[in-house]
Structure formats: C-alpha cells, structure tokens
Amino acid sequence: MMRFVVSLILGLMATQVAAQEVVGRSVVEGRTVDLLDDGTWVYTEAIEGDCSAITPFLQFCGQTAGWSPTTIPNPDVIAAYRYDDRHYGQVISEELGARDGLTAALMRETVISNAAGVIGVRPQDIPVVDVYRSRAGNAGVETVVYTFTIDGLDVVYANGIYTSPNRTMQLVTFAVGQEFTDRHRALHDAFLSHMRISK
C-alpha cells in the first residue's frame, strides 16, 4: 500500500515534460550514440563507470550508493529511484530554459503552486522549509524544500532546480515524514552529487 501511495505522490507532483528519453545505444562511424525515444540519435559523451544515461544531457551515477531504479509513475518523470521505504528520488527534464524565461525563481514558484494544486490549497499554504544552493555533480542547483499532507500522509520534498539557457531539470528527493531531517538533507545532497549534467 505504501508503494502505491508513493507512486501516486510521484505522479501527482510531476510537471509537463518535453525531454527525450534514451532508449538504447549504438555505434555510428565508430562513435557511440544514444538512441532517443523520438527515433533520433545524438553522440554520447563518455559515461563514467557506474553511471547510466537518463537523457543525452544527464547521467546518474548513484546506483552503487544505494539508489535503485524503480517504476516511473507517469510519462512526466523520466527517472525514478528508491533509497529505502521512506526516501525516493525522481528526475523531470524540460527542453525549456532561461532563454524561454524559465528561471530558478519561476520554477520555485511553479513547484509550490503545483503542490498546492495537488492538495487543493493556496500556494502560500505550502510551508517552504528551506531554499539553498547546492551542486548536482558538476552544476549548481537551487534546492527548495517544502512539506504538505496528501490523503493523511506527510511528505517532505527537496526539489533541486537546474536551469540552463535551453533546459530545466528538477532533481527531486522526497521523504515520508513531517520534517526535513538531517538524513533527508544528506540523502538529497548525495542524490544530487551523483548527477552528471552536460551543459
């Protein structure tokens, strides 16, 4: 039952996505390429030892650190991970960025508005616990931490927002609970540190 509720939460919190998903790998003229779900391909940058490509622009290198891939709850989420029964991660990527007016501040407002919409409250009713700068592997991100209750279940989201001129990514962890614990913060920062973003 708990995994169903967690999948429901993941599904409800996702936003619209236009990212291409890597569905395979091949070799063209001696160079490795990622095959994308829209039938196109792109040259692949070298993938580190225990890393896996999520998109042509993002690798996740945390599977040996306890993050296990899990069922993707809906098409908006392009990767989902489970650390334990209380801690989960997910990735949302959009091919919209700063050139389109998508800034970290706008994304912060958007994720709070989305959370409010899911549970039927005003955005100002969603408690924002913290906003801090951190790193997602090789890139700077802004993390916004917020809490809410859905169907009687308390959830804390740590939403790492990465923006570039052409792309925005949400590198999210969430935990079942009422507080942003030291453990959740450490797991979120570790989750981010396992990301490799190609700019």
C-alpha positions in Angstrom: 0.0 0.0 0.0 2.8 2.4 0.9 4.5 2.0 -2.5 1.1 2.7 -4.2 0.8 5.9 -2.2 4.4 6.9 -3.0 3.8 6.3 -6.7 0.6 8.3 -6.5 2.5 11.2 -4.9 5.2 11.0 -7.6 2.6 11.1 -10.3 0.6 13.9 -8.9 3.6 16.2 -8.4 5.1 15.8 -11.9 5.0 18.7 -14.4 4.7 18.7 -18.2 7.9 17.3 -19.9 9.2 17.5 -23.4 12.6 15.8 -22.8 13.8 12.9 -25.0 14.5 9.7 -23.2 17.4 7.4 -24.1 16.1 4.1 -25.2 19.3 2.4 -26.5 22.9 2.8 -27.5 24.6 2.1 -30.8 27.8 3.0 -32.8 27.8 5.3 -35.8 31.1 5.8 -37.7 33.0 4.4 -34.7 31.4 6.8 -32.2 28.9 5.8 -29.6 25.4 7.3 -29.9 22.3 7.4 -27.7 19.1 6.3 -29.4 16.2 8.5 -28.4 12.5 7.7 -28.0 11.6 10.0 -30.8 13.6 8.0 -33.4 16.6 10.4 -33.4 20.1 9.9 -32.0 22.9 12.0 -30.6 26.6 11.4 -30.0 27.2 10.2 -26.5 29.7 11.7 -24.1 31.8 9.2 -22.3 29.8 7.6 -19.5 31.6 7.0 -16.2 32.0 3.5 -14.7 28.8 3.0 -12.8 26.7 5.8 -14.5 23.7 5.4 -16.6 22.3 7.8 -19.2 18.9 9.3 -18.3 19.0 11.7 -21.3 21.7 12.7 -23.7 22.4 15.6 -21.2 22.1 13.8 -17.9 23.8 10.7 -16.3 23.0 9.2 -12.9 26.0 7.6 -11.0 24.3 6.7 -7.7 23.1 3.1 -8.2 26.1 1.7 -6.3 25.4 4.2 -3.5 22.0 2.6 -2.6 19.7 4.4 -5.1 17.8 1.7 -7.0 15.8 2.4 -10.2 12.1 2.0 -9.6 8.9 2.2 -11.6 8.4 5.5 -13.3 5.0 6.7 -12.2 4.0 8.6 -15.3 5.4 10.0 -18.6 6.5 13.3 -17.0 9.0 11.6 -14.7 12.0 10.4 -16.8 13.8 8.5 -14.0 12.7 7.3 -10.5 14.8 5.8 -7.7 14.2 4.3 -4.3 16.7 4.6 -1.4 14.6 2.9 1.3 10.9 2.8 2.4 11.0 6.5 3.3 13.2 8.1 0.7 12.7 8.4 -3.0 14.2 10.4 -5.9 13.0 11.4 -9.3 14.1 13.4 -12.4 11.9 15.7 -14.5 13.5 17.4 -17.5 12.1 20.0 -19.9 13.6 21.4 -23.0 12.7 24.9 -21.9 15.2 27.1 -20.2 16.4 30.7 -19.3 16.0 31.7 -23.0 12.3 30.9 -22.6 12.1 32.8 -19.4 12.3 29.8 -17.1 14.4 30.9 -14.1 15.0 29.2 -10.8 12.7 31.7 -9.1 9.9 31.0 -11.5 10.5 27.2 -11.1 10.4 27.6 -7.3 7.0 29.3 -7.6 5.8 26.7 -10.0 6.7 23.6 -7.9 5.0 25.3 -4.9 1.9 26.1 -6.9 1.8 22.5 -8.3 2.0 21.1 -4.7 -0.8 23.5 -3.7 -2.9 22.4 -6.6 -2.5 18.7 -5.8 -3.9 19.1 -2.3 -6.4 21.9 -3.1 -4.8 24.8 -1.1 -3.3 28.2 -1.9 0.4 28.3 -2.7 1.0 30.4 0.4 -0.4 27.5 2.5 2.5 25.2 1.4 5.3 25.6 4.1 8.6 26.3 2.5 11.2 24.9 4.9 14.4 26.0 3.2 15.9 27.3 0.0 19.6 26.7 -0.5 22.3 26.5 -3.2 24.0 23.1 -3.8 25.6 21.1 -6.5 24.3 18.4 -8.8 27.5 16.8 -9.7 29.2 19.4 -11.9 26.4 22.0 -11.9 24.9 24.5 -9.5 21.3 24.0 -8.4 18.9 25.7 -6.1 17.0 23.4 -3.8 13.6 24.4 -2.4 12.3 22.3 0.5 8.6 22.2 1.2 6.1 20.0 3.0 2.4 19.0 2.7 0.0 16.3 3.6 -1.8 14.3 1.0 -4.5 11.8 2.0 -3.2 11.8 5.5 0.4 11.1 4.5 3.0 13.7 5.5 5.6 14.3 2.7 8.7 16.5 2.6 10.0 17.4 -0.9 13.6 18.6 -1.6 13.4 19.9 -5.2 16.8 20.7 -6.8 16.2 23.0 -9.7 18.8 23.3 -12.5 18.3 25.8 -15.3 20.4 26.5 -18.4 19.7 28.5 -21.5 17.8 25.6 -23.2 16.9 23.2 -20.4 15.4 22.9 -16.9 15.7 19.9 -14.7 14.1 19.0 -11.4 16.2 16.7 -9.4 13.9 15.7 -6.6 14.0 13.7 -3.5 11.1 13.2 -1.1 10.6 11.6 2.2 7.6 10.3 4.1 7.6 12.4 7.3 6.8 15.9 8.7 10.3 17.4 8.9 13.3 17.9 6.7 15.7 15.7 8.7 19.5 15.7 8.6 19.2 12.3 7.0 16.9 13.5 4.2 19.2 16.5 3.6 22.3 14.2 3.4 20.5 11.8 1.0 19.2 14.7 -1.1 22.7 16.2 -1.4 24.1 12.7 -2.2 21.4 12.2 -4.8 22.4 15.5 -6.4 26.1 14.7 -6.2 25.6 11.5 -8.3 24.2 13.6 -11.3 26.4 14.4 -14.3 24.9 17.2 -16.3 26.2 18.1 -19.8 25.8 21.8 -20.4 
